[in-house]
Amino acid sequence: AVYLLDRRWRRLQTHLEKVTGVMNESRAFSFNLVRHFMPSFKVEKYQFRGMKAKKSTAGVEFDNLGLDLPSGKRVLNGVTGRFEAGSMCAIMGPSGVGKTTFMNTLCGKATYGQMVGSMKINGQETNPKDLKGFMGFVPQDDIVHQDLTVREQIQFSVRLRGDRRFSGSRVELITEDVLNVMQIDHIQNSIVGSVENRGISGGQRKRVNVGLELAAEPSLLFLDEPTSGLDATSSLAVCLSLKKMCQLGMTSIMVIHQPRYSLFTLFDDVLLLGKGGETVYLGSSLGAKEYFESLGFEMPRNENPADWFMDVLSGEVQNPKIPNFKPEQLHEIWREHAGGGGGAENADCEGQQQKAHVRLSTSRSRMLSPEDDRSVLAQKLEEEWNSVDFNNDGVMDADELRQLLAICVSMRPDEKVVCEIMARMAGDGVEVVTKRQFIDYLCSLSGDVANDEMLRELSETGDTGLQLSGLSAKVPESEEESAASSSESTSSAPYSGSLAQSSTLEELTVQKRGFLRQLQILTLRRLVQWWRMNRQRAIFFAALGMGGVVLAVLDGFIVKSQRWDAMTYLNLHTCLALLLSIFCLNVFGNDQPVFWRESASGINVSAYHLSKVLVNTVDIAVQTFLFTSIYYLIRQPFIPYWEFIIPFLFTAYAASGWGYLVSTVVPPQHGPFIVSLVSFIICGLLGNPATLANFFEIPVMKLCVSLVSITRWSVQMSFVIANNYLEPEPVEFRDKARLDLYKQVYMKEGMTEGQDIGSSCIALLGMGLALRFFSYLGLRFMNRSKQV
């Protein structure tokens, strides 16, 4: 069944990759179609089809923000300012000034100290812990699932962290958006891999790391050095992708090191921290250079301004206007400027003037309104319509559109691409496209968010959850609408954030899926991962099989123990418990950083724990069957197999609980040693019949052993079943003495065989459930500082 599920899943992923290819080709052909009719028309290279402009955005304000450590030292000192909604902001400074600490304090991850000062979201004072419902955080380390493909990583992130109202179609469209914006669509079916098993490259892995958060469409995104380890070109590509997301209203705040100037100027606002964790500059990235030059600093020619700023902050650059300059003076200078209204305001003013100059230059080169664009496009189309409308019926069919696309691109498009473009123009299943539909579609390509007939139909049927009615690409009804549209199309400023001032925390918070839906998604993800662990699973199967062979040969041909001997069963149950508990360490121990990240993002811990336990139950059952079958075939215990295996299944259930518990409370490197020691004590020592007889004489010891020892119950079950079927009557005195001891320990007076076995089943079942519950508590409450 799992094999068939895997085959079906792979076919689905392959199909989705082909769909991505068709969508990308359709976009490329549409782009060239616009260029053919009107080269000056502004067209976005990529339009979001699943994501949309945010109705609620998040602007961040902070006043005298600082962090006091338990030692009494203050890391940050009175950082004050704001980051506008929908802007991309950078936090920079020399090493050790508290950049990451400042960002961690803002997003509530600075659990190692006490925040002082205050912060506000859209003017509403709030606690950083309240940001969890609409915040994303990209860690510096690339914490991703090693055994999932790129697409699966993004897809499951959307399903788990996206709005619970999203349909399957919307999920796939958002996945496509993230893959395209992060430029990883060409590797979407590649396994990410790890250090041991090489997968995608380091730069691609970094983009997946960022994409996991973008998939959740957070209103506020924090990134801890997202460009570390990347070359300049890759760093620029990552930041351009984030800038694209900010156009939808997302506020992005990141710590970044040594960006090249073309990357530095992408940021709307820059916070420069100096020594002591104090503000040195906060304002437009384009105004930073002028600000420092106004203080008397002189930047050498051909110097990267971003690197020069770090030299100034570190005290490596002298100031002719300030004798005996020290970098600590920059804090006071900035405080005076900010206090007198000349700091942040002037820096912002200078930056806005430069941005205005850029927009002015753009407007001088092209001042056409959307209505003018449409008129010119209609005229061009009218001139060439007869050359493509061969049957003169006034509409364009698939063959005519294919010829037109071939003329524009000098390449004949695939039939699926033509059908995709026609569906976007006129709707799904149409056979012809009218002039008006043709023009509407081409005009709609100028926006950040796609607004074609295909998405409009999906929106009307509720398949995407998109609200496209307000994004119509039709002709404006009035001059005011035309002017407004023109202003929006030519402005390159960050997201206005006009809605942010009225957006409360409740409006920003995403309604995530509940326990049952998350359990379903997490179980599916775990099954996909489970099937790809066959190589690791084969090693454990081989170890279990070898253990069964060795014990069967020893008992049957070397030691020649009696088939009813309880010590034989003690060895069997201890061996199985040890191997399975070690195997179960991998369930929660291998991907702890991934769990910490997902738990911090709001994933239901109960659903996560239960999904892993449920899927791992398959492994436990299969391995128990393999171990007992091999031993049974070689040893021939003269007991029906279905009764022979029952005690081993309960042993496996309880032992796996110890593996889960140890993996959640002990570091992974110590897990095998701890679980081996625990198995040796609770199974080998406490379950020995000779010691049990002594323990049972002391009520407290009997209770303790009964609560923790697996073999105290499982060996009892095996012995009672063997005694019932074999009815042993030993001849030798030593065998008689052992048999009497076993009966004294395992067969209680006044209880039938069924009652003995039933009590053992209940005890082991309760032990397994209790251990699983404690492992859940360990998963939830251990390492809490890493789950915020």
N, C-alpha and C positions, 0 to 999 in steps of 0.2 A: 504494500500500500504506500509506504514512504517512497519507494522507487518510482511508482507511478506519479505520485505527487511531485517528485523532483523533476520528472520528465515534463510534466505539464507546466511547472513553474519555469523551466528553462525555455520551453517553446514560447511562453508568454513574454519573457524578457527579450528573446530574440525578435519577436514580433514588435515589441515596443521600440527596440533599437531601429528596426526598419521604418517604423512610423516617424521616429525622430529624423531619420534621413530624408523622408518625403517632406516633412515639415520644413526642414532646413533648405532643401532644394526649392520648395515652393516660395519661401521667403526670398531666396536669391533671385529667382526668376521674376518675382513681383518687383523687387528692387530695380532690376534692369528694365522692367517694363515702364516704370515711372521715369527712369533716366532717358528712355527712348523718346517719350512724349514731351518731357519737360526737364532738361538737365539741371535747372536751377532749383527744382522743388526739393525742400528739406525732407529727407526720409530717415527714420531711425533704422539703424542696422538690425536691431532686434526689438521686437515688441513683446511685452509680457502678455501671455495668454491666460495664465491661471492667476497670477498675482494682480492686484489692483491698487490704485491710489488709496491710501489710508484715510478713513474718515476721522480717526482719532490719532493724533501724533503726540510725541512726548518731548517737551523742552525741559532741560535740567538746569537748575540753579543751585549754587552752593555758597554758603556764607561762613567765613572763618572756619573752614573745614580743617580738621586735624585728627591725629590718631595718637593716643597715649598707650604706650606699651606697659605690660605688667611691671617692668623694671623702673617705671617712672619717667622714662625718656619719651619725648614727643617727637614723632617722625615727621609729621607735616605741621606747618605753622601758618594758620590763618589764610588758607587759600580761598579766595572769593571770586565769583564770576558766574557765567552762564553759558550753556551751549544751546543754540537755537534748535527748535524742532526741525527735522528733515535735513540737518546739516551733517557734514562729515568732519570730525574734529580730531586733532592729534594732540597727544601729550608727549612732550619731548624734554630732554635735559641730559646732563652728564650722568654717568653711572653713579648710583648710590644716593641720588637726591630724593627718591621716593616716588618715581613715576608710577610703577606698578602698585605701590601702596596706596597712592591717591585713587587710582582706578578701582582697586579692590575695596576701598572705603566707600566709594560712590555706589558700587553695585552690591555691597553687603557681604563681600567675601573676605574682609579683613577680620577674621575671627580671632586673630592673635593680639588684638588690642581693642581699646574703647574709643569709639568715634566721639569727637567733640565738634561743636558747631552744628549747623543745620543744612538740610537740603530740601529742595522743593521740586515737584513735578508739575509743570503747567501752573505754577504759582501756589500749589497746594503743598504745605509742609508734609513730609512723609518720612517713613523709616525705610532704609535700604532694603529691609526684608520684604517690604510690600511690593517690590519691583518684580518679583518672581513670575507673576502671571503674564507679563508682557515683555520680559527682558530675555536677551540671548547673551551668552558669554562664550567666546572662542578662546580656549586655553593656548598657551604658547606651544606646548607639546601637542603633536598630532594624535589625539586620542580618538581613534576610529575602530570599527569592527574589522579585524584582520581577515576574516573569512567570508565577508560579504563583498559583492561587486559594488562599483561606484554608484550605479543606479539604485541598487537595493538600499544602500546607506541613506541616500536622499529620500527615497520612496517611503521607507519605514519612519524616517524622521517626520515627514509630512503627516503620515497617518497617526503617529503617536502624539505629536505636539501641535498639530494644526487644529483649527476650529472643528468642533465635533459635528458641525452642520455641513462640513465639506462632503460632497459626494465623491464617488470613485473617479468620475471624469475630472472633477476639480483637482483631486490629488495628483492625477497623472499630468495635468496641465502645469501645475506648480512644479512638479518634478522636472518637467521639460524646461521650465523657466530657469530653474537653478542650474541644471546641466549646461544650458546655453550661456547664461550670464557668467558662470565660473569657467567656461570654456573647457569642459570635461565631457562633453557629449560624445566625443569620438572614442572615449575609453569607458563608456558607461557599463559595459558588460565584462570589464576586467576586474579580477579579484584584487583588492587593495594590497593584501599581503603584509608581511612583517620583515624583521631583520633576517630571520632564518629562511623564510620563504619569500623570495623577492617577488613583488607585484608591480604596482605602478611606481613612477619616479617620486622623488621627494617633493618636488614642486607641485605635482599633481595631488599628492597626498595632502599637502597644505591646503589646496583648494577644496578638497573634499572636507577637510576639517572646518573650513569656513562655511561651506555649503550646507553642512548639517544644521547650522544655526539659521542660515537664510531660509531654509525650508520651513521653519516655524513661523516665518513672517513676523519677527519681533518688532515692536515699535521702538525699542531701545536696544542697541547692540554694542557690547563691549568686546574689544579684541586685545589680547595680550601679545604684542609683538607678532602680528600676523605675517610679517615679511622676513622674520629671522630665518637664516639659512637659505634664502632665495637670492638669485642674482637680480640686478637692477631691472631687467626687462620683465621677469616674472613678478617682481614686487609691484611694478607699475600696473601689470595686468590685473593683479589681485585688487589693488586700490581702485582701478577703473571699474571693476565689477561692483565693488561696494558703493562707488559713486553712483552707479546706475540704480542700485537699490534705494539710495537716498532720494532719488527722483520720485519715488512712490511715497515718501513721507517718513522713512525710517531714519532715526537719529543714530549715527555711528560714532563711537568714541574709542580711540585706540592709542596704545603706547607703541611708538615706532622709533627705530634707531637709524640714523644716518641715511635718510632718503635723498635721492637725487632731487635737484630743484624742480624738475618737471613734475615729480611726484608730490613734492612739498606744496606746490601751488594748487594742487587738487583740493587741499583741505580748505574748508570754509573758515574754520577757526583753529588757532594753534595756542596751546597753553605751554609755555616754557617755564620749567621749574629750575631754580638755582640751588646752590648749596644751602642745607638746612631745611629743604622742602618748602621754600617760599616762592611766591609768584614773582617771575621776572618779566613776563609778557603774556598777555591774553588778548587776542584779537585776530584780525584777518591775516592769513598767511602772506598775502601780497603786501601787507603793511609792516611786516616785521623788519625787513631790511631798512626801510626808511626810518623806523623808530630808532634802531640802534645807531644808524648814521647820524640822526639828529642829536644823539648823546655825545657825539664826537668820535665814535669808532670809524675806522677806515678799512673797508674791505678790499683786499688785493684783487687785481684783475684776474679773470679766469678762475676765481675761487668759487666753489659750490657754497651758496649762501647758507644752506642747511648745516654744513660742516663748520662754517665760519661762526654761526650762532653758538655752536657747542664750544668752540674755542673761546668766545667772549665770555660765556657762562662759567667756563673753567678757569678764567683768569690768565689765559695764554695770550690775550691780545691787550696791548697797552692803549690807553686813551689819552691823546694829547691834551684834552680839555680838563682832565681830572688827574692831578698829580698823585702819585702813589696809589693808583687805582687798585682796588681789591674787589673780587667778584661779589662779596657780601654787600657792597654798596648798591648793587643793582636792585636789591629788594627795596631799599629805602627810596631810590629814585622812582621805581615803578609805583610805590605807595603814594608818593607825592603827586605823581602825574594822575593816578587814578583818583586820589582824593580831591584833586583840583579840577577833575573833569577833563584832564588832558591826556590821560593814558589810554585806556581801552577805547574811549570814544574817538580820539584822534586816530589811533591805529585802525579802528574799524572804518573811520571816514576815509583814510587813505586807501584802504583796501577796496572799499565800495567805489571810490572814484576810479580806480583801475578797472574794476569789473564793469562799471558804467561805460568806461572808454571802450572796453571790448565789445559791449552790447551796441554802443553807438557805431563802432566800425562795422559790426555785422549789419545793423539796420541800414547803414548807408549803402551797403552792397546789395541789399534786397529788402524792399519795403512793401512787398506784395502781401495783401491780406488773404485769408483762406478763401474768401469769395473771389478775389482776383485769380488765385491759383486754380480754382475750379473752372473759371471762365476760360483761362488759357488752356487748361487740360481738355475742356470740352471742344474748343476750337481745333486743337491738334488732333483729337480723336476723330472729329468730323472730317478733317482733311484726309485721313488715312482709312476711314471706316470702309469706304467702298472697295479699297484694295484688299481688305481681309474678309468682307462680307460677300462671299462669292455668289450666293443665291439671292442676294438683295432682299432678304426677308426682314431686315431691320434689327436682327438679333445675332448673337455670336454663339455658335455651337462649339463642341469640344474640338473638332478638327480645325475649325477656323482659329480658335484660340491657340492651338498647338502651333499652327503656322506663324501666327503673330509672335509668339514667344520665340520661335526659331529665328525669326528675322531680328528680334531685339538682342538675342544672346549669341546668335550664330551657332546654336546647338539645339538639337531637337529634344524636347523634354519627354520624360517618361509619361505613360498614360496615367499612372497614379498621381503624378505631380499635377497634371492638367485637371484631373478630377478634384484634387485638393484645392486648387486655385478657384475653380468654378464654384465649389461649395462655399468658399470664403466670400465670393462675390455675390452669389444668389441664394445660397442655402444648400443643405444636403439633399442629394438626389435629383437636382435640377439638370436639365439637358441643354438649356440656352441661357445666355446672359444678355440683359438689355444694356443700352448705352448708360442709362442712369445708374444701374448697379455697378457697371464697370468703373464709372467715375467715382461713385461713392467709395468703392473699395480702395482705389488708388489714393484718394484724398485721406482716407483713414490711416494710411501708412505713415503719416507725419507725427502721430502721437506716441507716447511711451507705452500706452496700454492698447492692445489690439481691440478693434471694434468692427468686426466683420459680421456677415450674416450667419455664419456657422456658430459663432459664440453667442450671437443674439438669440438664435433658436434654442441653444442649450440653456441660456439664461431663462427663457420663457418657460421651458419645461422643468426648470429647477435642477438641471444636471450639473451645473457648475457653481451655483451660488453667486454668480457674478451679477452686479447691478450695472448694466450697460446703457440703460435708458438715458442717463445723463451724459453720455459720451458720444452722442450722435455726430456723425460726420456730414450731416446734410447741410444745405446752405443756411446760413444764419438768417433769422427772420427780420432782423433790424440792424441798423448801423451800430447800435450799442453792442449787440452780440458779436458783430463782426470785429469791432475794435477790441473787445475783450479777448476774442479768440486770437487775434493778431498779437496782442500783448503776451498771451500765454505761450504762443509758439516761438516768439523771438527772445523771450527772457531766458537767461542762463543762470539766474540766481537759484539758490537752494530752495527747497520746498518752503512755501510761505509760512506754513504752520498756523494759519488763521484759525483752524479748528482746535489747535492745541490748547489755547487759553480756556476753552470751555469744556475740555475733555477731562473728566474725572478719572481716578484710578480704576473705578468700576467699569467705565467705558473702554479703557485701554486693555483690561484683562481679557485674555482669550478664554473662551469656554471650551475646555479640553474634554476629551472623551472619558467616559466613566470606567469603572473597574472591569466590567464584563467585556466591553469593546477593546480595552487595552490588553486584557488577557488573551483575547482572540488574536490580536495583531502580534503580540509578543510570542505566543505559542507558534504561530506561523513562521516568524523570524527564527525562532529557536530550532524548528524543524529543518529550515534551510541550512542553518549552521551545522546542525547535527549530522546531516547527510554528508557534509564536506569534511567531517572528522573521521572518515573511515580508516585512514592510515594510522592515526593515533589509536583508534578503537581496535584495530587489528593487533597492535602490540599487547594490549590488555587481554584480548581473546587468547593470544598465544600463551601468555603467562598463566591465565586461568586453566587453559587446556593442559599445559605442562604440569601445573599443580595437581590437577585431577589424575593424570597418568602416574605421576610419582607416588602419590598417596595410595592409589589403587594397587600398584605393584608392590609397595612396601607392605600393605595390609594383607594382600593375598598370597604373595610368593616369598617374601623375605621374613617379615615378622610373623606372618600367619596368625593374625589375631582372630578372635572369635567374631562372627558377624553381629553378635548382639553387644559386643564390648562398647561401653560408653566412652572409653578413651579414644576409640577409633572415631566416633562421631565428634568428640571434642576437637580432635585434630582437624577434621574436615570443616567443621563450622568456624573454627578459628582461622583457618587458611582462607576460607571464602570471605569472612568478615574483614580480614586484613586487606585483601586485594581489592575488594569493593569499596572500602572506606578510602583507600588511597586513590582509586579511580574517581570517586565523587569529590575529591579535593578540587578537581578541574572545573566543576560546575560553577562555583562562585569565586574561586581563587584566581583564575587565569585572566579575567577581564574586569578586575576591580576598578581601575581608572575609568573605564567606559561606564560602569554602573554609577560611580560617583558623579560623573558628568550628567548622566541621564536623570539621576535622582535630583540633582540640583535644578534641572530644567522642569521638574514637576511630574516625572513619570511615576505612576502608582507603584510603590515598592511591593505591595502585596501581590499585584498582578505579575510583576517581574519575577518574584520569588516562586510563585506557583507555576508559572509557565516553564521555568527551568526544571523544577522538580518533576512536573508531569512528563516532560519529554525524556528526562533522564530515567524515568521509571521503565521505559522500554529497554534501555541498556541494562538496567539491573536485572530485569526478567530474563533477557537473552543470555547474559553472562551466567546467571544462576543455572539456567537450563543447560548451557554448554558444560559447565563444571560438573554438575550432577550426572549428566548423560554419559560423559566419558568415564567417570568413576563407576557408574552403575553397570556399564557394558563390560568393563574389565573385571570388576570385583564380583558381580552377580550376588547381591545381598539377599536374594530370595524374598523380596518384599515388592508388592506392586509399585510401579514407578510413580504413579500419581500420589501415593501416600508417602513414598520415600522423599519426594521433592518438597512436600509441604513445609517441614521444619526449615529447610534451606531457604525457601522463599521468605519466611518470616525473619530468618537470620539476616538475609540480604536487606530487607526493609529496614530493620533496626540499625545495621552497620552503616548503611548509606546515610542515615541520619547523623551518625557521628562524623562522617566525612563532610556533610553540609555544615555542621556546627563548627568544626575546626577550621574550615575554609573561610568562615565569616568572622572569626575572632582572632585568628593567628595569621601573621604575615605568610605569604605563599612559600617563601624559602624555608620556613620552619614546619610547614604543614605535614610533609611525609614523616618526619621524625616524631612529631607529636602524636599523629594518628597511629603510628606503629606502636608507640609506647602504650597508648590507650587500649588498643586492640589486645596487646599482650597481657595487660592487667585484667581487663574486664572479661576477656574470653578465656585466655590460657590459665591465669592464676585463679581468678574468682569462680571460674566455671569447673574447676577440677573436682570430681566427685569426692575425693578424699578430704579436701579442704572444705567442701560444702558441708560435709557431715559435722565438722567442727563449728563452722559458722552457724549452722542451724540450732546449735545448743544455746546460742546467745541471741535473744530476740532482736536486739538493736542491730547486730551484725547481719542477722538473717534478713531484716528489712532493707538494710543498705545494699547487700548483695543482690537482693531481688529487684531493687530499683535500677541498678546500673549494669548488671551482668547479663549479657545476651545469651551466653551458653548455659547459664543456670536454667533457662527456660527451653532453649532450642534442643539441647542434648536430652533433656527430659522427654520432649516430644518424640525424638528419634528412638530413644531407648524403649519407651512405652509401646510404640508401633512395632519395633523389632521383637520385643518380648511377646507381644500378642500373636504375631505371625510365626515366630520361630519356636516359641515355647521351650526355651533352653533348659536342659537338665545336665549340667556339667558333671564330669566324673572326678576330675582332679580337685583336690582340696583348695588350691589357689583360685581356680575358676569359681568354685562354689562360694568362696569368701567374697570375691569381687561381685558376683551376682547378688548376694545378700546385701552387700553395701549399696549397690545401685538401686535395688528395690527399696531399701530403707530411705535413700535420699530422694528418689524420683517418684515413687509410687506411694501416695499418701493413704493413710488408713481411712477406710470408709468411703473412698472416692473411686469411681469407676474409671475405666480407661478413657472414655469420652470426656469425663470431667477433668482428668489430668491434662489431656491435650487441649481442651477448651480453655482452661485457665492459662496455659502457656501461650496460646494464640492471642488471648486478650492482653496478656502482659507485654508481649513483644509488639503488638499493634499499638498499644498505649505508649510504649517506649519510643517507637518510631515516630509517632505523632508528636510527642513531647519534644524530641530532638529536632524535628522539623520546625516546630514553633520557636524553639530557642534559637535555631539558625536564622529564622526570620527576624527575631529581635536583634540578633547580632548584626545582620545585614542592615537593619534600619538604624540602629543606634551606635554601632561602632563607627569610628572615623566620621563623626557628624560634622566636623569642621570642613571636611572635603565634600560634603553634600549640600553646601549652601551656595 
